[in-house]
Structure formats: structure tokens, C-alpha cells
Amino acid sequence: MSHHHDDHGHNDHGDNHHSHGHEHSDEIEPALQTLLWKQIDFESIRTLNESEPDQGAKIVEKTWPMRLDPEPMLESDADEQLLMFVPFTGVVKLHAILLRSSEDSAAPKTLKLFSNRDDLDFAAASDLQPMQTLELSQTSEIQDLPVKRTLFGNTYNLNLFVEDNYGDELTRIFWIGFKGEYMNLNREPVEVLYEKAANPKDHTLVQGVGDMASQGTRHGM
């Protein structure tokens, strides 16, 4: 598998012609309080090797009632691999990833997860040890993919690396969602540290912590 992923031109809309008619509605609906959606920083989502700009963000932005809609769709470009960066607006305890693809050979097969990294490209994602690797099914049903909660209990961004699929030259995904618990990212911990700070140098260090927290929502791709 060669890694010849280029920066692709940004056109407005892609042709979403690879739709599938398997619109089943018998999936178990997740408890609303565990479905992370409002807590996602949609504008900062970045997807490498998408065939049209913002396709990755658009499939994450679909709400639960839209999960079976064939459009918008994320399709890879140069080959079957995809690398998606999803930042949250605060810290989350991630429980599971929800994903809908298809029954054909364009369905993603191996999904590798990295958390709290904003500097990954395909070379790094291929070389580094992922926090968890998920094997996906070749199905148009909603897949509920539990993660190891002890590894994702303090997550402020997530990288999803689709390493391969079931044989097609391109990969297609129709919806991605997340389940977990949300912890609001506010200034309270920083304010407590400020109160305990004994000198201006401590204040500088604490400000750095706040800056790091704010950078968690920025992409590094």
C-alpha cells in the first residue's frame, strides 16, 4: 500500500452517487444523554484524502435521525485510506464509535484510533501504535463499536484512521457518531490554580495550561 495522498482541490460539492438502499430502522437507539453531537467542533474537523472538501465533517454533522440518509457521503480520493481529525468542545469520556457504511467492497475494514493528537498524517498514522484498532463489518447497519474506556477517558480530540477496506479502490462512509460523557471545558480548574499561584512565574505556567486546552480544538493537518 503506497501512501501517495496529495492535498486535493476544494470544490463545493461532491457527487454522492454511491448510495445504498439498505435503510434499516431496527438499530438500538442510543440513550440521548450518551450521544455526543453538540459537543463536537464541526468547523475544525479535517479529513485527509476525501474526494470533496468537508465530506468528513458533513457525515459527522448528520444528526441521529439522519443516520440512514445516503447523502452527504464521505468518499476517499487517491486510494482507500482516510484520516479524520475530530475535535470536541471539551473533554469527553468516549464510550463507543457509531458508524454506517455499506455491504459492498468500499466498506471500511480496519479503523485505528488515536486520541489527543493534532499532528498526524498518513505516514505517522501508519507507523505509530494506535490506542485501539477496530475491525469493522461489511454491512449497511449501524455499527456500535465500543472503545476501551480506560484509554479514552480524557479525550479532547480523536483521529480515525481507515487503513483499508474490503477490496475497493475507494472507501465510502455514510455516517459517524460518538457515544460518551461530556465534561465542559471551562476556566474553573485554571482559576483554582491561579488562586494557589505564589508568584508571576506560576501565573505564566498556568496560562500555558489554559493555552494547551484551547489548542485541543485546533487541527494540525
Disulfide bonds with the S-S distance in Angstrom:
none
